[in-house]
Amino acid sequence: MPHTAKSFNRCQHIFNPSSDLARRCGSPALRGETHCYFHHPQRKPAAMRHARRGFSIVIPHDHASLQYALHQVMHRIAANQIDPHRASLLLYSLQLAGQSLP
């Protein structure tokens, strides 16, 4: 008897729908759904699951303000309230600012 592949529904999400590079996700859809776990309409991206409170970091003018800015970034990293790439850029910027302090 020939081996038959088990058929399953594919996710209906379209990447870049308005461009020439449009393509479907291709992941298996959730049972009884039209989208995979990642693209399901009721799932919010990780950054959006947490309440976003805007914060601003002032340019550090002394060691105390540098420590405070570092504390703000570290707190948001620990609480998963900031994108890791953005946190990396902020920490690098604070490192450069710290090197120029007297």
C-alpha positions, -999 to +999 in steps of 0.1 A: +000+000+000+015+034-010+024+059+018+000+088+018+009+121+035-015+133+061-031+164+048-036+194+070-047+230+065-021+256+060-021+291+076-038+317+054-015+346+064+000+364+035+034+380+038+037+413+019+003+411+004+006+442-017+040+435-032+054+412-059+070+391-030+037+380-016+037+344-002+017+323+022+029+314+057+029+276+051+027+266+087+000+242+099-032+260+109-046+255+143-073+228+145-105+242+131-089+276+124-075+293+093-043+306+108-013+291+127-006+300+163+018+328+154-006+346+129-039+339+147-059+372+148-065+370+185-029+366+194-011+398+201+027+402+195+048+399+227+056+436+227+019+444+226+009+420+254+024+443+280+011+477+288+033+502+270+041+532+290+063+556+271+095+565+288+123+589+278+159+587+287+176+620+292+212+625+281+232+617+312+252+646+325+266+629+355+271+594+370+238+596+389+217+603+358+236+576+339+228+551+367+192+561+366+190+557+328+206+522+331+181+513+358+152+523+335+164+502+306+173+472+329+138+473+345+121+473+311+143+444+299+135+424+330+097+431+327+098+422+289+085+457+281+111+466+255+123+450+223+158+434+229+173+450+199+161+485+210+174+478+245+208+468+230+209+501+212+200+521+243+226+503+264+253+509+238+243+546+236+245+549+274+279+532+274+291+558+249+276+586+270+293+572+301+327+572+284+324+609+277+314+619+313+341+637+333 
